[in-house]
């Protein structure tokens, strides 16, 4: 997240003479199949609805308009403090949710016309909670429920990845999880998808490492067609 945001603001600064930009971010978590705004946790559980563009959007999710990378890092730090975490036998600082940082950018070329071509883009940076085995984590009660929901959403994501790697018109079960519904346009839409896998060199984690590598190997088989999102409207950007 740090490197990406620094690069984005550096690119915008380098092109500011010829282009105007507007950037906003949102930060949320998917916890026990519920969506929470990490930058406004008092808002409670938020609803997920279909968007006009064919993806999904979160109702009442707060949007913030940082002007530099440091402001983004402060927002991320605040969000991380609000994220659901608990110690387990396997991890003393275990994330109990999937976190999604969404970065929306609009760009227009500076010119004299009233109407301008507006290019839009969205970057979703997702920190997935790791899969859990009750035998290793020794989870009970609420922690076991959280682990079961983490595994359920990761299985749903795996099913979507498998479907996207098959025939072009294969059914993709996005609706099996809030996570996959939220990431619909980041997996099979007008997008590029990158997965970074974290694995352990420890022999005791061989099975988890092997499963993670198989997961990532399937993800790299996703093929998408990408084109610029351009619309003509009155310029409002500075």
N, C-alpha and C positions, 0 to 999 in steps of 0.2 A: 504493500500500500504506500509506504514511504517513497520508494523509488518511482512508482507510477505517478504519484501526485507531483513530485518534484519535476518529473519529465514533462507532464502536461502543462504546468505553469511556465516552465522554461520555453516550451514551444509557443505558447500564447504570447509571451513577452517578445520572442524573436519575430513574431509576425504581426505585432500590434499596429504597425504603420499601414498595413494593407488590409487587415481584417479586424473586426470587432468580435468580442466573445462574451458569452454569458454562461456561467458555470454554477450549478447547484448540486448539493449532495443530500442524501438521506442515509440513515444507518439503522438497521433493524436486525432482529433475531427471530429465528423460528425455534420456539421452545415448546415441547410437548404438543406439537401440531397447532400451536397458536403463534400469532405474529405480534411482536412487541416493538415499539419505537424506542430504540436505545438512547435517543436524544430527547425523548419526552416520555419517560416510563410511566408517568401518572395517567397517560391516556388509556392504559389497560390494553385489552386484546383488540386488535384491529382486524377489520374485514378485508377479504381479498376478493376483487371483482374483475370481470373480463374488461379489457380496454378496447377502444375502437380500433387500435392497431393490430389486434389479434393476440396480444399477450395478456398479462394480468397486472393490475395496479392495486396498491394498498390504500384503502380509504383513510383519510385524516393523518397520513404520514407526514411529519414535519419536513420542510425543505429549508436548507440553509445555503447562503450565498457567500462563501469565503472568497477573499481576494488574493490569497497567497497560500502556499503549501503549509506554512506554520499554523494558520488558522484551521486548516483541515486536520492537522495532527492533534490540535487541542480538542476538536470535536470527536475525533476517534478515541482519544484518551478518556474523554467523558463517557462516551458510549461503552467502552470496555469496562469501566467501573460499574456500569449498570447491567452488564451481561451476566447471565446465569452461570455460576461456577460453583463446584463443590469438590472436596478431596475424596478420592477413592483409593483402594488398595493399589491400583495400578498407576495412578497419577495424582499427585498431591494438589494439583491446580487444574482439575479437569473441566473443560468447557462442556456445559450441559445443553448447548444450543448451537445452531448454525448461524453465523453472523454474515450479513450481506451489506456491503457498502456500495451504494449506487451513485454514480457520477454522471450527471446529464450536462451536455455541452451544446450550445448553439453558436454558430459562426456565420458571419456575413462579411462579404467583401465591402470595403468602404467605397462609396461612390455617391454620385449626385442624385440617383433615381429615388423616387418615393418608395417603389417596391423593389425588393432585393431578394436574391436567392438565399434562403436560409438553410444551412446544413446542420443537421442534428445528429448527435451520437450519444450512446449510453454505454458506460463501462460498469460492469458489475464485478466487484471483487468479493469472492465468497470464501469464508473460512469455515470449512466443514468440520463438525465434531467427529472424532474418530469412532469407529465401530467398537462395540464392547462385548466381551464375554463375561457373563456373571461369575464364572469360575475363577477368572483372573481379577476382576474388579471387586469381588466379594460384596456386590451391591445388594441392598435389601430395601424394602419399602419404596419410598419416593425415588431414591436413586435408581432402583431397578426399573421403575416405570419410565424414568427419563431415559435410561439406557435402551429400553425396548423401543421407545419412540425415535431415538437416534437411529437405531438399526433399521427400523421400518422405513424412515425417510431415505436412508442410504440405499436400501434395497429398491425403493421406488425410483431413485435416481439411476441406479444400475439398469433397471428395466427400461427406462427411457433411452439410455445410452445404447443398449442392445438393439432396441427398435430402430433408432436413428441410423445404426450401422447396417441395417437390412435393406429391403427394397424401398424404393423412393416413396411409395404410397402406403407403407406399413403403418398400422395404428400405433401411435406413441401414447402410452398411458400417463400423461401429465397429471391427470386428476387424482392419482393415487396418493398424492401427498401435497401439503401446502408448499413444501420446498420446491418440488418439480413444477407446480403451477406457477410459482413466482419466477422460476428460471426458464420458463418456456421459450421466451425470445432470446435467451442467452445460450440455448442449446441447439434448437432447430430452426431459428428464425433467420433474419438478415444479420448475421453475426459471424464473428470468429470466436472459437472456443479453445481455451488453453487450460490444461489441468496440471498442477504441480503436486506431486505426491511426496509425502514424508514417510520415510521408512527407517527401520532400525537395523544397525549392523549386528545386533545381539542375536546369537543363535536361539535364545529362548523365544524370540519373536518371529521365528521363521515362518510360521503359518500366516500371521498377520501381514508380514512383508510380502509373501507370495500372493496373497489375495489382493493387496494394494496394487502390486505391479500388474496383475491381471485386469483390475479395474481400470487402471490408467491406459493399459494397452488397448482396451476396447474403446476408450474415449478418443484416442487419436485416430480412430477409424471414421469418426463423424465427418461427413463431407457437407459443406454448406456453400451456397452461392451468395456472394456479398456485393451489394451495390450501395451507392451513396444515398442517404436520406435527404432529399432536397425539396423545399417548397418555396413558393413565391408569396411573400406577404409584406406588409409595411414594416420597415425596419424600426425596431425599438431599442436596439442595443447601442451602447456607448462605446 
